[in-house]
């Protein structure tokens, strides 16, 4: 039976191998089960991607978006 997603959590990641395990463990331990965890890796050059892939293999709620590095983009919202 598929659960209805109640919360989507988006985690941007770029070269954060020292912190990504702690982040993903914390999110995975939340009490709400009906979540999707979307991790957007911005072309990390360290082991961030491998850490995310390991967590995704253990938890089907994690979706990985592996993107080429684009960095921060500023969009002007007001004319």
N, CA, C and O atoms as a GROMACS GRO file, in nm:
protein
  316
    1UNK      N    1   0.083  -0.119   0.000
    1UNK     CA    2   0.000   0.000   0.000
    1UNK      C    3   0.088   0.125   0.000
    1UNK      O    4   0.180   0.137   0.081
    2UNK      N    5   0.060   0.217  -0.091
    2UNK     CA    6   0.136   0.341  -0.098
    2UNK      C    7   0.084   0.440   0.003
    2UNK      O    8  -0.036   0.457   0.020
    3UNK      N    9   0.177   0.506   0.071
    3UNK     CA   10   0.140   0.609   0.167
    3UNK      C   11   0.131   0.743   0.096
    3UNK      O   12   0.209   0.770   0.004
    4UNK      N   13   0.038   0.826   0.135
    4UNK     CA   14   0.028   0.960   0.081
    4UNK      C   15   0.134   1.046   0.145
    4UNK      O   16   0.147   1.051   0.267
    5UNK      N   17   0.212   1.114   0.061
    5UNK     CA   18   0.317   1.201   0.111
    5UNK      C   19   0.254   1.324   0.175
    5UNK      O   20   0.174   1.394   0.113
    6UNK      N   21   0.291   1.350   0.300
    6UNK     CA   22   0.241   1.467   0.373
    6UNK      C   23   0.343   1.580   0.375
    6UNK      O   24   0.306   1.697   0.382
    7UNK      N   25   0.471   1.545   0.370
    7UNK     CA   26   0.577   1.644   0.379
    7UNK      C   27   0.689   1.607   0.282
    7UNK      O   28   0.730   1.491   0.275
    8UNK      N   29   0.737   1.707   0.208
    8UNK     CA   30   0.855   1.690   0.124
    8UNK      C   31   0.968   1.770   0.186
    8UNK      O   32   0.952   1.888   0.218
    9UNK      N   33   1.082   1.706   0.202
    9UNK     CA   34   1.199   1.772   0.259
    9UNK      C   35   1.303   1.781   0.149
    9UNK      O   36   1.344   1.679   0.093
   10UNK      N   37   1.346   1.903   0.117
   10UNK     CA   38   1.447   1.923   0.014
   10UNK      C   39   1.578   1.963   0.081
   10UNK      O   40   1.584   2.060   0.156
   11UNK      N   41   1.682   1.886   0.052
   11UNK     CA   42   1.814   1.911   0.111
   11UNK      C   43   1.912   1.940  -0.002
   11UNK      O   44   1.947   1.849  -0.077
   12UNK      N   45   1.956   2.065  -0.016
   12UNK     CA   46   2.061   2.094  -0.114
   12UNK      C   47   2.196   2.052  -0.057
   12UNK      O   48   2.221   2.070   0.062
   13UNK      N   49   2.283   1.997  -0.142
   13UNK     CA   50   2.412   1.950  -0.092
   13UNK      C   51   2.522   1.980  -0.194
   13UNK      O   52   2.507   1.955  -0.314
   14UNK      N   53   2.631   2.036  -0.144
   14UNK     CA   54   2.751   2.056  -0.227
   14UNK      C   55   2.873   2.046  -0.137
   14UNK      O   56   2.894   2.131  -0.051
   15UNK      N   57   2.952   1.943  -0.156
   15UNK     CA   58   3.076   1.921  -0.080
   15UNK      C   59   3.054   1.930   0.071
   15UNK      O   60   3.123   2.004   0.141
   16UNK      N   61   2.958   1.852   0.120
   16UNK     CA   62   2.927   1.852   0.263
   16UNK      C   63   2.942   1.713   0.324
   16UNK      O   64   2.864   1.672   0.409
   17UNK      N   65   3.045   1.640   0.278
   17UNK     CA   66   3.061   1.503   0.327
   17UNK      C   67   3.077   1.497   0.479
   17UNK      O   68   3.042   1.396   0.540
   18UNK      N   69   3.128   1.602   0.541
   18UNK     CA   70   3.146   1.602   0.686
   18UNK      C   71   3.014   1.616   0.762
   18UNK      O   72   3.008   1.586   0.881
   19UNK      N   73   2.908   1.660   0.694
   19UNK     CA   74   2.782   1.689   0.761
   19UNK      C   75   2.661   1.610   0.709
   19UNK      O   76   2.560   1.600   0.778
   20UNK      N   77   2.670   1.554   0.588
   20UNK     CA   78   2.552   1.496   0.526
   20UNK      C   79   2.500   1.373   0.600
   20UNK      O   80   2.379   1.350   0.603
   21UNK      N   81   2.588   1.292   0.659
   21UNK     CA   82   2.540   1.176   0.734
   21UNK      C   83   2.454   1.220   0.852
   21UNK      O   84   2.345   1.167   0.873
   22UNK      N   85   2.503   1.315   0.929
   22UNK     CA   86   2.427   1.365   1.044
   22UNK      C   87   2.292   1.422   1.001
   22UNK      O   88   2.190   1.399   1.066
   23UNK      N   89   2.292   1.496   0.891
   23UNK     CA   90   2.168   1.553   0.839
   23UNK      C   91   2.068   1.445   0.800
   23UNK      O   92   1.953   1.450   0.842
   24UNK      N   93   2.112   1.349   0.721
   24UNK     CA   94   2.020   1.245   0.674
   24UNK      C   95   1.975   1.153   0.786
   24UNK      O   96   1.860   1.109   0.786
   25UNK      N   97   2.061   1.122   0.880
   25UNK     CA   98   2.020   1.042   0.995
   25UNK      C   99   1.911   1.115   1.073
   25UNK      O  100   1.812   1.054   1.113
   26UNK      N  101   1.929   1.243   1.095
   26UNK     CA  102   1.830   1.322   1.168
   26UNK      C  103   1.695   1.324   1.096
   26UNK      O  104   1.591   1.304   1.159
   27UNK      N  105   1.698   1.346   0.967
   27UNK     CA  106   1.572   1.351   0.890
   27UNK      C  107   1.505   1.214   0.889
   27UNK      O  108   1.383   1.206   0.903
   28UNK      N  109   1.583   1.108   0.873
   28UNK     CA  110   1.526   0.973   0.868
   28UNK      C  111   1.466   0.932   1.002
   28UNK      O  112   1.378   0.845   1.006
   29UNK      N  113   1.510   0.991   1.112
   29UNK     CA  114   1.461   0.953   1.244
   29UNK      C  115   1.336   1.030   1.286
   29UNK      O  116   1.283   1.007   1.395
   30UNK      N  117   1.288   1.121   1.204
   30UNK     CA  118   1.167   1.194   1.239
   30UNK      C  119   1.050   1.096   1.251
   30UNK      O  120   1.050   0.990   1.188
   31UNK      N  121   0.952   1.131   1.330
   31UNK     CA  122   0.844   1.037   1.358
   31UNK      C  123   0.741   1.026   1.247
   31UNK      O  124   0.670   0.926   1.240
   32UNK      N  125   0.730   1.124   1.160
   32UNK     CA  126   0.634   1.118   1.050
   32UNK      C  127   0.690   1.028   0.940
   32UNK      O  128   0.798   1.052   0.887
   33UNK      N  129   0.615   0.923   0.906
   33UNK     CA  130   0.661   0.829   0.804
   33UNK      C  131   0.627   0.874   0.662
   33UNK      O  132   0.696   0.836   0.567
   34UNK      N  133   0.523   0.954   0.647
   34UNK     CA  134   0.475   0.993   0.514
   34UNK      C  135   0.553   1.113   0.462
   34UNK      O  136   0.496   1.219   0.435
   35UNK      N  137   0.684   1.096   0.448
   35UNK     CA  138   0.769   1.203   0.398
   35UNK      C  139   0.846   1.153   0.276
   35UNK      O  140   0.870   1.033   0.261
   36UNK      N  141   0.884   1.246   0.192
   36UNK     CA  142   0.981   1.217   0.088
   36UNK      C  143   1.099   1.308   0.115
   36UNK      O  144   1.082   1.426   0.148
   37UNK      N  145   1.218   1.253   0.101
   37UNK     CA  146   1.340   1.326   0.130
   37UNK      C  147   1.413   1.339  -0.004
   37UNK      O  148   1.464   1.241  -0.059
   38UNK      N  149   1.417   1.461  -0.056
   38UNK     CA  150   1.480   1.486  -0.185
   38UNK      C  151   1.614   1.553  -0.159
   38UNK      O  152   1.619   1.663  -0.103
   39UNK      N  153   1.722   1.487  -0.199
   39UNK     CA  154   1.855   1.543  -0.181
   39UNK      C  155   1.907   1.583  -0.318
   39UNK      O  156   1.924   1.499  -0.406
   40UNK      N  157   1.933   1.713  -0.335
   40UNK     CA  158   1.985   1.764  -0.462
   40UNK      C  159   2.135   1.788  -0.447
   40UNK      O  160   2.178   1.885  -0.386
   41UNK      N  161   2.213   1.697  -0.505
   41UNK     CA  162   2.359   1.711  -0.501
   41UNK      C  163   2.401   1.798  -0.619
   41UNK      O  164   2.376   1.764  -0.735
   42UNK      N  165   2.465   1.909  -0.589
   42UNK     CA  166   2.504   2.009  -0.689
   42UNK      C  167   2.644   1.981  -0.743
   42UNK      O  168   2.730   2.069  -0.743
   43UNK      N  169   2.667   1.858  -0.788
   43UNK     CA  170   2.795   1.823  -0.848
   43UNK      C  171   2.911   1.821  -0.750
   43UNK      O  172   3.020   1.868  -0.781
   44UNK      N  173   2.887   1.767  -0.632
   44UNK     CA  174   2.993   1.761  -0.530
   44UNK      C  175   3.118   1.693  -0.584
   44UNK      O  176   3.110   1.599  -0.662
   45UNK      N  177   3.233   1.742  -0.539
   45UNK     CA  178   3.361   1.684  -0.582
   45UNK      C  179   3.426   1.603  -0.470
   45UNK      O  180   3.532   1.544  -0.490
   46UNK      N  181   3.363   1.598  -0.354
   46UNK     CA  182   3.412   1.515  -0.244
   46UNK      C  183   3.326   1.389  -0.238
   46UNK      O  184   3.267   1.351  -0.339
   47UNK      N  185   3.317   1.324  -0.125
   47UNK     CA  186   3.243   1.199  -0.112
   47UNK      C  187   3.096   1.218  -0.074
   47UNK      O  188   3.030   1.122  -0.034
   48UNK      N  189   3.044   1.340  -0.087
   48UNK     CA  190   2.904   1.367  -0.052
   48UNK      C  191   2.810   1.272  -0.126
   48UNK      O  192   2.722   1.212  -0.064
   49UNK      N  193   2.827   1.258  -0.255
   49UNK     CA  194   2.738   1.174  -0.336
   49UNK      C  195   2.736   1.030  -0.285
   49UNK      O  196   2.630   0.969  -0.278
   50UNK      N  197   2.852   0.976  -0.251
   50UNK     CA  198   2.857   0.838  -0.203
   50UNK      C  199   2.783   0.823  -0.070
   50UNK      O  200   2.718   0.721  -0.047
   51UNK      N  201   2.793   0.921   0.016
   51UNK     CA  202   2.720   0.917   0.143
   51UNK      C  203   2.569   0.918   0.117
   51UNK      O  204   2.494   0.841   0.179
   52UNK      N  205   2.525   1.004   0.027
   52UNK     CA  206   2.382   1.012  -0.005
   52UNK      C  207   2.333   0.880  -0.065
   52UNK      O  208   2.228   0.830  -0.027
   53UNK      N  209   2.409   0.826  -0.158
   53UNK     CA  210   2.371   0.698  -0.221
   53UNK      C  211   2.358   0.587  -0.117
   53UNK      O  212   2.268   0.504  -0.127
   54UNK      N  213   2.447   0.585  -0.019
   54UNK     CA  214   2.441   0.483   0.087
   54UNK      C  215   2.311   0.496   0.166
   54UNK      O  216   2.245   0.396   0.195
   55UNK      N  217   2.275   0.619   0.202
   55UNK     CA  218   2.150   0.640   0.277
   55UNK      C  219   2.029   0.606   0.190
   55UNK      O  220   1.932   0.547   0.239
   56UNK      N  221   2.034   0.642   0.062
   56UNK     CA  222   1.922   0.612  -0.028
   56UNK      C  223   1.901   0.462  -0.043
   56UNK      O  224   1.788   0.415  -0.057
   57UNK      N  225   2.010   0.385  -0.039
   57UNK     CA  226   1.999   0.239  -0.049
   57UNK      C  227   1.933   0.180   0.075
   57UNK      O  228   1.873   0.072   0.068
   58UNK      N  229   1.943   0.249   0.189
   58UNK     CA  230   1.884   0.200   0.314
   58UNK      C  231   1.742   0.250   0.337
   58UNK      O  232   1.669   0.193   0.418
   59UNK      N  233   1.703   0.357   0.266
   59UNK     CA  234   1.574   0.420   0.295
   59UNK      C  235   1.508   0.463   0.164
   59UNK      O  236   1.556   0.554   0.097
   60UNK      N  237   1.398   0.398   0.129
   60UNK     CA  238   1.329   0.424   0.003
   60UNK      C  239   1.266   0.563  -0.004
   60UNK      O  240   1.226   0.607  -0.111
   61UNK      N  241   1.257   0.632   0.110
   61UNK     CA  242   1.199   0.767   0.108
   61UNK      C  243   1.295   0.871   0.051
   61UNK      O  244   1.254   0.983   0.020
   62UNK      N  245   1.422   0.834   0.036
   62UNK     CA  246   1.523   0.928  -0.013
   62UNK      C  247   1.531   0.920  -0.165
   62UNK      O  248   1.550   0.814  -0.222
   63UNK      N  249   1.515   1.037  -0.228
   63UNK     CA  250   1.532   1.049  -0.373
   63UNK      C  251   1.653   1.138  -0.397
   63UNK      O  252   1.666   1.244  -0.337
   64UNK      N  253   1.741   1.095  -0.484
   64UNK     CA  254   1.864   1.169  -0.514
   64UNK      C  255   1.852   1.236  -0.650
   64UNK      O  256   1.819   1.171  -0.749
   65UNK      N  257   1.880   1.364  -0.652
   65UNK     CA  258   1.895   1.438  -0.777
   65UNK      C  259   2.042   1.474  -0.788
   65UNK      O  260   2.092   1.555  -0.710
   66UNK      N  261   2.111   1.415  -0.883
   66UNK     CA  262   2.254   1.445  -0.902
   66UNK      C  263   2.265   1.541  -1.020
   66UNK      O  264   2.240   1.503  -1.134
   67UNK      N  265   2.302   1.663  -0.990
   67UNK     CA  266   2.306   1.768  -1.091
   67UNK      C  267   2.448   1.813  -1.118
   67UNK      O  268   2.535   1.798  -1.032
   68UNK      N  269   2.474   1.869  -1.237
   68UNK     CA  270   2.605   1.931  -1.259
   68UNK      C  271   2.616   2.055  -1.172
   68UNK      O  272   2.515   2.119  -1.142
   69UNK      N  273   2.737   2.089  -1.131
   69UNK     CA  274   2.756   2.203  -1.040
   69UNK      C  275   2.709   2.333  -1.106
   69UNK      O  276   2.756   2.371  -1.213
   70UNK      N  277   2.616   2.399  -1.039
   70UNK     CA  278   2.565   2.528  -1.087
   70UNK      C  279   2.588   2.638  -0.986
   70UNK      O  280   2.588   2.756  -1.020
   71UNK      N  281   2.608   2.600  -0.860
   71UNK     CA  282   2.627   2.701  -0.757
   71UNK      C  283   2.496   2.772  -0.723
   71UNK      O  284   2.389   2.735  -0.770
   72UNK      N  285   2.509   2.874  -0.642
   72UNK     CA  286   2.394   2.953  -0.600
   72UNK      C  287   2.354   3.047  -0.712
   72UNK      O  288   2.438   3.113  -0.772
   73UNK      N  289   2.224   3.054  -0.739
   73UNK     CA  290   2.174   3.149  -0.838
   73UNK      C  291   2.077   3.243  -0.771
   73UNK      O  292   1.986   3.201  -0.698
   74UNK      N  293   2.096   3.368  -0.795
   74UNK     CA  294   2.007   3.470  -0.737
   74UNK      C  295   1.907   3.511  -0.842
   74UNK      O  296   1.945   3.544  -0.955
   75UNK      N  297   1.780   3.510  -0.806
   75UNK     CA  298   1.676   3.554  -0.896
   75UNK      C  299   1.608   3.675  -0.833
   75UNK      O  300   1.560   3.668  -0.720
   76UNK      N  301   1.604   3.783  -0.906
   76UNK     CA  302   1.540   3.904  -0.854
   76UNK      C  303   1.390   3.884  -0.858
   76UNK      O  304   1.333   3.858  -0.964
   77UNK      N  305   1.326   3.896  -0.744
   77UNK     CA  306   1.183   3.869  -0.732
   77UNK      C  307   1.098   3.995  -0.750
   77UNK      O  308   0.979   3.986  -0.784
   78UNK      N  309   1.156   4.109  -0.729
   78UNK     CA  310   1.079   4.233  -0.736
   78UNK      C  311   1.133   4.322  -0.847
   78UNK      O  312   1.254   4.334  -0.866
   79UNK      N  313   1.041   4.382  -0.920
   79UNK     CA  314   1.083   4.472  -1.032
   79UNK      C  315   1.115   4.610  -0.979
   79UNK      O  316   1.152   4.699  -1.055
   0.00000   0.00000   0.00000
